[in-house]
Amino acid sequence: MSTCKLVYEGKTKRVEELADGNYLLTFKDDATGEDGKFDPGANTVGLSIAGLGRGGLRLTEYFFQKIELAGYPTHFVSADIEGATMTVKPAKVFGDGLEVICRFRAVGSFIRRYGHYARDGQELEAFVEVTLKDDERQDPPITKDALDMLGILSAEEYEILKELTQKICRLIRDELAAKGAELYDIKLEFGRVNSEIVLIDEISGGNMRVYKGGASIDPLDLVELVLG
């Protein structure tokens, strides 16, 4: 008899509740994108890559441990690489979920929206952008004031979220730079564990754009670059 209760079947992960109250995340080999091309900002599954689930989990475990060592809170408990599963503390998301993007280069949706003013690849200083997880409305961006007025996230919590995002993403950027790679942008998720805002979900190649020598690095190659 299973000790897990299905909570959510997502695009790239399956979420189940364990008997002890923690959650079990199962990492899939699916990646977001369109027409078979990987895109971390897409709303649909565009391709499957053999080994992507385990690779994403290896990278997630590595970065979560680095982040916690630096003093930033996460929901991470443990990982089973062979089983492609991660045990995490139960966290309550903001509204129906927020995505927090930190941008070091102007690419992707940033250029699609602001290309009249921004140059493709232009340097950005840890620009933080929050979007609602809402596939029907194409994950619309939302401001601090709107988050506060709609009761999703208070203005004070937004500032905590922004500061955590920038500190965590600079840590990840520096880790990648030490491997000769450059982080262009990355998508994070946060939630509350008790009353504390913590990093949740994953940190893998499926959630970021990374370049080396002017060429983008695909998610599995990024695992090898960072972990060998």
C-alpha beads as a LAMMPS data file, in Angstrom:
LAMMPS data file: protein, C-alpha beads

228 atoms
227 bonds

1 atom types
1 bond types

-500.0 500.0 xlo xhi
-500.0 500.0 ylo yhi
-500.0 500.0 zlo zhi

Masses

1 110.0

Atoms # bond

1 1 1 0.000 0.000 0.000
2 1 1 1.436 3.385 -1.028
3 1 1 2.428 5.851 1.680
4 1 1 2.284 8.733 -0.796
5 1 1 -0.709 10.846 -1.776
6 1 1 -0.602 12.625 -5.124
7 1 1 -0.764 16.392 -4.655
8 1 1 0.119 17.725 -8.096
9 1 1 1.215 16.422 -11.497
10 1 1 3.311 19.187 -13.041
11 1 1 5.084 19.650 -16.362
12 1 1 8.494 18.602 -15.088
13 1 1 7.775 17.140 -11.616
14 1 1 5.305 14.991 -9.714
15 1 1 4.490 16.100 -6.143
16 1 1 3.281 13.658 -3.482
17 1 1 2.615 13.989 0.236
18 1 1 4.433 11.526 2.496
19 1 1 3.017 9.957 5.649
20 1 1 5.285 12.143 7.836
21 1 1 3.922 15.362 6.296
22 1 1 6.924 16.084 4.075
23 1 1 6.566 16.140 0.285
24 1 1 8.237 13.947 -2.319
25 1 1 9.174 15.531 -5.655
26 1 1 9.818 13.175 -8.570
27 1 1 11.872 14.762 -11.336
28 1 1 10.796 13.949 -14.901
29 1 1 12.852 13.870 -18.091
30 1 1 10.555 16.515 -19.632
31 1 1 11.716 20.069 -20.320
32 1 1 9.819 23.230 -21.187
33 1 1 10.103 24.599 -24.707
34 1 1 8.451 24.753 -28.097
35 1 1 8.828 22.659 -31.269
36 1 1 11.444 20.435 -29.675
37 1 1 13.635 23.355 -28.621
38 1 1 14.481 23.962 -24.967
39 1 1 13.261 27.252 -23.475
40 1 1 13.238 27.768 -19.656
41 1 1 10.643 30.516 -20.058
42 1 1 8.087 28.443 -21.974
43 1 1 4.725 27.372 -20.531
44 1 1 4.586 24.004 -22.271
45 1 1 6.628 20.818 -22.336
46 1 1 8.578 20.965 -25.573
47 1 1 10.838 17.914 -25.370
48 1 1 12.061 15.010 -23.273
49 1 1 15.763 14.413 -22.627
50 1 1 16.857 11.026 -21.283
51 1 1 18.514 11.449 -17.891
52 1 1 17.297 15.017 -17.441
53 1 1 15.366 14.216 -14.249
54 1 1 18.331 12.730 -12.404
55 1 1 20.668 15.378 -13.790
56 1 1 18.380 18.185 -12.676
57 1 1 18.145 16.633 -9.228
58 1 1 21.942 16.345 -8.909
59 1 1 22.304 20.019 -9.713
60 1 1 19.418 20.970 -7.424
61 1 1 20.924 19.074 -4.485
62 1 1 24.314 20.704 -5.116
63 1 1 22.952 24.254 -5.236
64 1 1 20.484 23.849 -2.364
65 1 1 23.307 22.647 -0.122
66 1 1 25.489 25.599 -1.197
67 1 1 22.621 28.024 -0.580
68 1 1 21.830 26.654 2.872
69 1 1 25.531 26.748 3.773
70 1 1 25.490 30.458 2.839
71 1 1 22.637 30.991 5.315
72 1 1 19.651 31.271 2.968
73 1 1 16.617 29.099 3.837
74 1 1 15.267 26.373 1.522
75 1 1 12.713 23.557 1.751
76 1 1 15.336 20.871 1.002
77 1 1 15.522 17.778 3.236
78 1 1 17.252 15.053 1.196
79 1 1 17.677 13.648 -2.313
80 1 1 17.631 10.157 -3.851
81 1 1 19.486 10.580 -7.126
82 1 1 18.904 7.024 -8.379
83 1 1 15.167 7.335 -7.759
84 1 1 15.097 10.908 -9.146
85 1 1 13.242 12.059 -6.020
86 1 1 13.749 14.837 -3.500
87 1 1 12.158 15.051 -0.051
88 1 1 11.218 18.579 0.981
89 1 1 9.470 20.374 3.813
90 1 1 5.858 21.339 3.051
91 1 1 5.684 24.943 1.874
92 1 1 2.723 27.189 1.140
93 1 1 3.048 29.101 -2.127
94 1 1 1.984 32.711 -2.637
95 1 1 -1.445 32.758 -4.256
96 1 1 -1.443 29.953 -6.824
97 1 1 2.316 30.305 -7.203
98 1 1 4.833 32.936 -8.296
99 1 1 7.883 32.658 -10.515
100 1 1 10.774 34.960 -9.673
101 1 1 13.183 35.639 -12.514
102 1 1 16.605 37.172 -11.931
103 1 1 18.233 38.568 -15.062
104 1 1 21.910 39.313 -15.668
105 1 1 21.467 39.680 -19.455
106 1 1 18.592 40.972 -21.572
107 1 1 17.302 37.878 -23.394
108 1 1 14.096 35.907 -23.850
109 1 1 10.856 37.553 -22.774
110 1 1 12.723 40.622 -21.504
111 1 1 13.774 41.455 -25.071
112 1 1 10.354 40.531 -26.467
113 1 1 8.758 43.097 -24.160
114 1 1 11.419 45.792 -23.886
115 1 1 13.370 45.390 -27.108
116 1 1 12.525 48.951 -28.162
117 1 1 14.858 50.124 -25.402
118 1 1 17.093 47.166 -24.562
119 1 1 19.806 45.556 -26.668
120 1 1 19.836 41.778 -27.035
121 1 1 22.353 40.475 -24.507
122 1 1 22.652 43.792 -22.703
123 1 1 24.028 43.471 -19.179
124 1 1 21.498 43.795 -16.355
125 1 1 22.383 44.036 -12.678
126 1 1 20.425 41.184 -11.066
127 1 1 17.096 42.569 -12.318
128 1 1 14.244 40.845 -10.455
129 1 1 10.914 40.218 -12.160
130 1 1 7.907 38.418 -10.651
131 1 1 5.268 36.654 -12.723
132 1 1 2.071 34.834 -11.761
133 1 1 1.935 31.086 -12.444
134 1 1 -1.078 31.254 -14.755
135 1 1 -0.787 29.294 -18.013
136 1 1 -4.121 30.613 -19.292
137 1 1 -2.837 34.183 -19.133
138 1 1 0.726 33.363 -20.214
139 1 1 2.279 33.945 -16.761
140 1 1 1.778 37.732 -16.625
141 1 1 4.382 39.924 -14.877
142 1 1 3.132 41.609 -11.699
143 1 1 4.459 44.540 -9.663
144 1 1 5.121 44.871 -5.938
145 1 1 2.123 47.174 -5.511
146 1 1 -0.234 44.788 -7.329
147 1 1 0.995 41.814 -5.295
148 1 1 0.299 43.774 -2.118
149 1 1 -3.101 45.116 -3.201
150 1 1 -4.298 41.683 -4.341
151 1 1 -3.237 40.084 -1.058
152 1 1 -0.722 37.724 -2.670
153 1 1 2.457 39.090 -1.088
154 1 1 2.884 42.098 1.191
155 1 1 5.207 44.961 0.240
156 1 1 7.501 43.979 3.116
157 1 1 7.552 40.329 2.002
158 1 1 8.302 41.435 -1.555
159 1 1 11.473 43.178 -0.377
160 1 1 12.556 40.019 1.474
161 1 1 11.822 37.977 -1.661
162 1 1 13.802 40.352 -3.866
163 1 1 16.804 40.440 -1.541
164 1 1 16.869 36.639 -1.202
165 1 1 16.577 36.259 -4.973
166 1 1 19.495 38.567 -5.707
167 1 1 21.752 37.012 -3.067
168 1 1 20.963 33.436 -4.131
169 1 1 21.304 34.198 -7.845
170 1 1 24.630 35.980 -7.377
171 1 1 25.865 32.902 -5.527
172 1 1 24.773 30.683 -8.439
173 1 1 26.250 33.131 -10.970
174 1 1 29.603 33.047 -9.167
175 1 1 29.594 29.233 -8.985
176 1 1 29.040 29.060 -12.747
177 1 1 31.629 31.758 -13.445
178 1 1 34.202 29.624 -11.617
179 1 1 33.485 26.952 -14.262
180 1 1 33.981 29.439 -17.101
181 1 1 30.257 29.866 -17.773
182 1 1 27.949 32.892 -17.591
183 1 1 24.452 32.915 -16.098
184 1 1 22.111 35.011 -18.264
185 1 1 18.903 34.492 -16.311
186 1 1 17.330 32.066 -13.860
187 1 1 13.821 31.299 -12.593
188 1 1 13.254 30.590 -8.886
189 1 1 10.228 29.828 -6.736
190 1 1 9.586 30.691 -3.106
191 1 1 7.026 29.773 -0.470
192 1 1 6.435 29.926 3.259
193 1 1 7.560 27.223 5.673
194 1 1 5.721 28.194 8.831
195 1 1 6.058 31.994 8.522
196 1 1 9.521 32.058 6.895
197 1 1 10.011 32.790 3.193
198 1 1 12.168 30.017 1.739
199 1 1 13.476 28.889 -1.646
200 1 1 11.446 25.962 -3.032
201 1 1 11.143 23.810 -6.168
202 1 1 14.460 23.199 -7.969
203 1 1 17.628 24.802 -9.318
204 1 1 18.580 23.012 -12.508
205 1 1 19.515 23.615 -16.099
206 1 1 15.819 23.574 -16.958
207 1 1 15.322 26.799 -15.032
208 1 1 18.185 28.907 -16.336
209 1 1 20.008 30.155 -19.418
210 1 1 23.758 29.610 -19.206
211 1 1 26.341 30.418 -21.880
212 1 1 29.976 29.508 -22.385
213 1 1 32.124 30.808 -25.208
214 1 1 29.089 32.548 -26.689
215 1 1 27.085 29.308 -26.987
216 1 1 24.176 28.221 -24.795
217 1 1 24.692 25.174 -22.592
218 1 1 21.909 22.603 -22.597
219 1 1 20.627 21.280 -19.239
220 1 1 22.503 17.959 -19.217
221 1 1 25.798 19.533 -20.346
222 1 1 25.401 22.019 -17.496
223 1 1 25.279 19.139 -15.000
224 1 1 28.551 17.804 -16.372
225 1 1 30.129 21.260 -16.373
226 1 1 29.297 21.902 -12.717
227 1 1 29.565 18.413 -11.232
228 1 1 31.770 16.537 -13.686

Bonds

1 1 1 2
2 1 2 3
3 1 3 4
4 1 4 5
5 1 5 6
6 1 6 7
7 1 7 8
8 1 8 9
9 1 9 10
10 1 10 11
11 1 11 12
12 1 12 13
13 1 13 14
14 1 14 15
15 1 15 16
16 1 16 17
17 1 17 18
18 1 18 19
19 1 19 20
20 1 20 21
21 1 21 22
22 1 22 23
23 1 23 24
24 1 24 25
25 1 25 26
26 1 26 27
27 1 27 28
28 1 28 29
29 1 29 30
30 1 30 31
31 1 31 32
32 1 32 33
33 1 33 34
34 1 34 35
35 1 35 36
36 1 36 37
37 1 37 38
38 1 38 39
39 1 39 40
40 1 40 41
41 1 41 42
42 1 42 43
43 1 43 44
44 1 44 45
45 1 45 46
46 1 46 47
47 1 47 48
48 1 48 49
49 1 49 50
50 1 50 51
51 1 51 52
52 1 52 53
53 1 53 54
54 1 54 55
55 1 55 56
56 1 56 57
57 1 57 58
58 1 58 59
59 1 59 60
60 1 60 61
61 1 61 62
62 1 62 63
63 1 63 64
64 1 64 65
65 1 65 66
66 1 66 67
67 1 67 68
68 1 68 69
69 1 69 70
70 1 70 71
71 1 71 72
72 1 72 73
73 1 73 74
74 1 74 75
75 1 75 76
76 1 76 77
77 1 77 78
78 1 78 79
79 1 79 80
80 1 80 81
81 1 81 82
82 1 82 83
83 1 83 84
84 1 84 85
85 1 85 86
86 1 86 87
87 1 87 88
88 1 88 89
89 1 89 90
90 1 90 91
91 1 91 92
92 1 92 93
93 1 93 94
94 1 94 95
95 1 95 96
96 1 96 97
97 1 97 98
98 1 98 99
99 1 99 100
100 1 100 101
101 1 101 102
102 1 102 103
103 1 103 104
104 1 104 105
105 1 105 106
106 1 106 107
107 1 107 108
108 1 108 109
109 1 109 110
110 1 110 111
111 1 111 112
112 1 112 113
113 1 113 114
114 1 114 115
115 1 115 116
116 1 116 117
117 1 117 118
118 1 118 119
119 1 119 120
120 1 120 121
121 1 121 122
122 1 122 123
123 1 123 124
124 1 124 125
125 1 125 126
126 1 126 127
127 1 127 128
128 1 128 129
129 1 129 130
130 1 130 131
131 1 131 132
132 1 132 133
133 1 133 134
134 1 134 135
135 1 135 136
136 1 136 137
137 1 137 138
138 1 138 139
139 1 139 140
140 1 140 141
141 1 141 142
142 1 142 143
143 1 143 144
144 1 144 145
145 1 145 146
146 1 146 147
147 1 147 148
148 1 148 149
149 1 149 150
150 1 150 151
151 1 151 152
152 1 152 153
153 1 153 154
154 1 154 155
155 1 155 156
156 1 156 157
157 1 157 158
158 1 158 159
159 1 159 160
160 1 160 161
161 1 161 162
162 1 162 163
163 1 163 164
164 1 164 165
165 1 165 166
166 1 166 167
167 1 167 168
168 1 168 169
169 1 169 170
170 1 170 171
171 1 171 172
172 1 172 173
173 1 173 174
174 1 174 175
175 1 175 176
176 1 176 177
177 1 177 178
178 1 178 179
179 1 179 180
180 1 180 181
181 1 181 182
182 1 182 183
183 1 183 184
184 1 184 185
185 1 185 186
186 1 186 187
187 1 187 188
188 1 188 189
189 1 189 190
190 1 190 191
191 1 191 192
192 1 192 193
193 1 193 194
194 1 194 195
195 1 195 196
196 1 196 197
197 1 197 198
198 1 198 199
199 1 199 200
200 1 200 201
201 1 201 202
202 1 202 203
203 1 203 204
204 1 204 205
205 1 205 206
206 1 206 207
207 1 207 208
208 1 208 209
209 1 209 210
210 1 210 211
211 1 211 212
212 1 212 213
213 1 213 214
214 1 214 215
215 1 215 216
216 1 216 217
217 1 217 218
218 1 218 219
219 1 219 220
220 1 220 221
221 1 221 222
222 1 222 223
223 1 223 224
224 1 224 225
225 1 225 226
226 1 226 227
227 1 227 228
